[in-house]
């Protein structure tokens, strides 16, 4: 293989409201945890088991930060695409610490609001039905004015 790929896809729920911070240079960063869960039936006991994994998300793309800031809240279901990155930092005692997170950067990240889609599509459907009725009326008005001889084929 000539190259490598670092891509993560997450479908989960926000563990808390997004935290947005501003940089001195005018940029923004947004951080929040996302929970993903898997369930299975235990072979021995037959009981339902569940395991939840928490993923730290960091958004560095300003358009995506604006979306997160405007639409996301604790409990929101979202689909994310990003990259795994590990940062090295030092704590107050000088010890090296590492943080692994999923980072969404410009042109390399994606957010899809999953649970808001039905609410948004209902509103869009109302608008598009009204628009379609208006367009249908104007099409009907135009069709009565067209004479067969004017059609070039």
N, C-alpha and C positions, 0 to 999 in steps of 0.2 A: 504494500500500500504506500502510495507516494506521500500522503499527508495524514493528518489526524483531525478528529472532530471532537469538539467540546460543546455539547448541546444537551440541555436539560429541559424536559417537559413536565410540568406539574399541573394537576387539576386538584384543587383543594379549597379550604376555607381559611379566611383571615383569622388569626388568633387575637388580633387587637387592631385598633384604628391605625392607619398609616401615619408615620411620623416623618414630617418634611422639614428639612433643614436647608438653609441658604448658605452658599459659599460667599466669601468676600469678593470673588470675581463675578458674582451675579448668577452662577449656576445653582442648581438644586440637587438634592439627593433625597430619596424616599426609602424608608426602611419599615418592614413589617414581617411578622412570622406567618407562615402558611402551614396548616396541618393537612396531612394526607393520611388516610386510614385504610387498612386492609382487614377484611374479616374472613374467617374460616371456621369450619366445624371441627372440633377436636376429635380425633379418631378414637381415643380411648373412652372419653366421657360423653361424647356426643354434644357437648355444650358449645355454644357459639363463642368464639374468641375474637378479640379485636386488638390491633396494634396500631398506634398512631405515631407518625414521624413528624417532627417539626423541622421546617426549612426556613432559614433566615434569607429574606429577599432584600436586595438592594437595587434600586432603580437609579441609574445615572443619566438617562435620556430625558431631557426636559419635557418633551411632549408627553412621554409616558408618565412622568412625575405629575404633570397637570391632570392627566386622566385619573391616576390613583388618588390624587388629592381631592378631586371633584366627585368621584363616583364610588370609591371603595370605603367600606366601614367594617368593623368587626363582624364576622360571620358571613361576609360576602363570599360567594363561590366564584373562583376565577380560574382561568386557564393561563399559564405563563410559559414562555419559552425564553431561556437565557443560557448562561454559561456558569460552570462551577469555577469559583475562584477562592483561593486561600490567601488571607492577609496575615502578615506577621506584625505584631505590635508588642510593646512593652508595657507591663502594668506598673502601678505606682512603686512597687518594690524593685523594679528593674528586670524582672523575670520576663523571658520571651513567652509570648502567648500567640496562639493561632486561631483565626476565625475562618470557617469555611461557609460560604454563602453562595446563593444563586444571584448572579448579577445580570441586569438587563441594561445594555448600552445602546446607544444610537445605532440603528440599522442592524442590530444583532439581538434585539429583544422584542417580545410581543406580549400584549395583555388582551385577553378576551373576557368581558364581563358576562359570566354564564347565567347567574340568577336574575339579572336585570333585563335580560334579553326579552323575556315574555312581556314585561311591563313596557319596554321601549317599542317592541313590535306591535303591541296593541295600539299605542299612540300613533305609530307610523301607519298602521292599517286604517285608522280613522281618517288620517290626513289623506292617504292615497285613495281611499274610497271617495272622499269629497272631490279630490282632484280628478279622479277618473270620471265622476259624474259630470263635472264641468267640462272636461275634455271631450266626453262622449257627446254632450250637447253641441259643442262647437264643431265636432266632426259631422254630426247630423246636419247642421246648418250648411257646412261646406259641401257636403255630398249632394244636396239639392241644387246647388249652383253649378255643379260640373255637368258638362254636356259631352256625350260620347265622342263627338267630332273633335274635341279638344285634346283627347288622349293620343299621344304620339305613337302608339304601337297597335 
